[in-house]
Amino acid sequence: MNDILEVIKSRRTIRKYESKVLEAEILTKVLEAVQYSQSWGNSQCWEVVVMENPEIRKKIQETVPSKNPSYRAIVESSVLIAICGKSKTSGFFGDEQGSALGDWMMYDLGIATQNLCNEAH
């Protein structure tokens, strides 16, 4: 098992990819890291969308300005993962806010994304 501090220190943002297919076992582990992410009240306010279809990824790329650093990576990677948030889930009891801060969704999405990135590394 890797020392978590070493994983954090050595992780980098990658935007140039080799033309290799991502093994299903690796993808499963990366998605499992999201599943075990902490969230407000264990609300798990995310939906993870895995896109392998090049045509779909091309359509996603068209929504991003060409100067965005991720522009090429959207279509060059073998898999594109989108972590989508469900509003009024994290920080809520039914329709009622659980704290004065309201929706905690963005915090929880950040934690889930960090877990995904660390496991991918």
C-alpha positions as CSV (number, residue, x, y, z in Angstrom):
1,M,0.0,0.0,0.0
2,N,1.3,3.5,-0.9
3,D,1.9,6.0,1.8
4,I,-0.9,8.6,1.3
5,L,1.4,11.6,1.9
6,E,3.7,10.3,-0.9
7,V,0.7,9.9,-3.2
8,I,-0.4,13.5,-2.4
9,K,3.1,14.9,-2.9
10,S,3.8,13.1,-6.2
11,R,0.4,13.4,-7.9
12,R,0.4,15.7,-11.0
13,T,-2.2,16.9,-13.4
14,I,-1.8,14.9,-16.7
15,R,-3.1,16.3,-19.9
16,K,-1.2,14.2,-22.5
17,Y,-2.2,10.6,-22.8
18,E,-0.8,7.5,-24.4
19,S,-3.1,5.6,-26.7
20,K,-3.7,2.7,-24.3
21,V,-7.0,1.3,-23.3
22,L,-7.7,1.6,-19.6
23,E,-8.0,-1.8,-18.0
24,A,-11.4,-2.5,-16.4
25,E,-9.8,-3.4,-13.1
26,I,-8.1,0.0,-12.8
27,L,-11.3,1.8,-13.7
28,T,-13.1,-0.2,-11.0
29,K,-10.6,0.8,-8.4
30,V,-10.8,4.5,-9.3
31,L,-14.6,4.4,-9.1
32,E,-14.4,2.6,-5.8
33,A,-12.3,5.4,-4.4
34,V,-15.2,7.8,-5.2
35,Q,-17.7,5.4,-3.6
36,Y,-15.7,5.5,-0.3
37,S,-15.4,9.3,-0.2
38,Q,-16.8,11.0,2.9
39,S,-19.7,13.3,2.4
40,W,-22.1,15.3,4.5
41,G,-24.4,12.9,6.4
42,N,-23.1,10.1,4.0
43,S,-25.3,11.8,1.4
44,Q,-23.0,10.8,-1.5
45,C,-24.4,13.7,-3.6
46,W,-22.7,12.6,-6.8
47,E,-23.4,10.7,-9.9
48,V,-20.3,9.5,-11.8
49,V,-20.5,9.2,-15.6
50,V,-17.9,7.2,-17.4
51,M,-17.6,8.1,-21.1
52,E,-15.5,5.9,-23.4
53,N,-17.4,6.6,-26.7
54,P,-15.2,9.0,-28.8
55,E,-18.3,10.7,-30.4
56,I,-19.7,11.6,-27.0
57,R,-16.4,12.9,-25.8
58,K,-16.1,15.0,-28.9
59,K,-19.5,16.6,-28.2
60,I,-18.3,17.3,-24.6
61,Q,-15.1,18.8,-26.0
62,E,-17.2,21.2,-28.2
63,T,-18.6,22.8,-25.0
64,V,-15.1,23.7,-23.7
65,P,-13.1,26.7,-25.0
66,S,-10.2,25.5,-27.2
67,K,-7.7,27.4,-24.9
68,N,-8.9,25.4,-21.9
69,P,-6.0,23.1,-20.7
70,S,-8.3,20.1,-20.7
71,Y,-9.6,20.6,-24.3
72,R,-7.4,18.0,-26.0
73,A,-7.4,15.6,-23.1
74,I,-11.2,15.2,-23.3
75,V,-10.8,13.3,-26.6
76,E,-7.2,12.0,-26.3
77,S,-7.8,10.0,-23.0
78,S,-9.2,6.6,-23.3
79,V,-11.9,7.4,-20.7
80,L,-13.5,10.6,-19.6
81,I,-15.1,10.7,-16.1
82,A,-17.5,13.3,-15.1
83,I,-18.5,13.7,-11.4
84,C,-21.9,15.4,-11.3
85,G,-23.5,16.8,-8.2
86,K,-27.0,16.5,-6.9
87,S,-28.0,19.8,-5.4
88,K,-30.1,20.0,-2.2
89,T,-28.8,16.6,-1.1
90,S,-25.7,17.3,0.9
91,G,-26.4,19.5,3.9
92,F,-30.2,18.9,3.8
93,F,-32.7,16.9,5.7
94,G,-35.5,16.5,3.2
95,D,-36.1,20.0,1.9
96,E,-34.7,21.6,5.1
97,Q,-31.1,22.9,5.4
98,G,-29.0,21.1,8.0
99,S,-26.8,24.2,8.7
100,A,-26.7,27.9,7.9
101,L,-24.2,27.1,5.1
102,G,-26.9,25.3,3.1
103,D,-25.7,23.1,0.2
104,W,-22.4,21.2,0.9
105,M,-22.4,19.6,-2.5
106,M,-19.3,21.3,-3.8
107,Y,-17.3,20.3,-0.8
108,D,-18.3,16.7,-1.2
109,L,-17.6,16.7,-4.9
110,G,-14.1,18.1,-4.2
111,I,-13.5,15.2,-1.7
112,A,-14.7,12.6,-4.2
113,T,-12.6,14.1,-7.0
114,Q,-9.5,14.1,-4.8
115,N,-10.1,10.5,-3.9
116,L,-10.5,9.7,-7.6
117,C,-7.3,11.5,-8.6
118,N,-5.2,10.0,-5.8
119,E,-6.4,6.4,-6.7
120,A,-5.8,7.1,-10.4
121,H,-2.2,8.2,-9.6
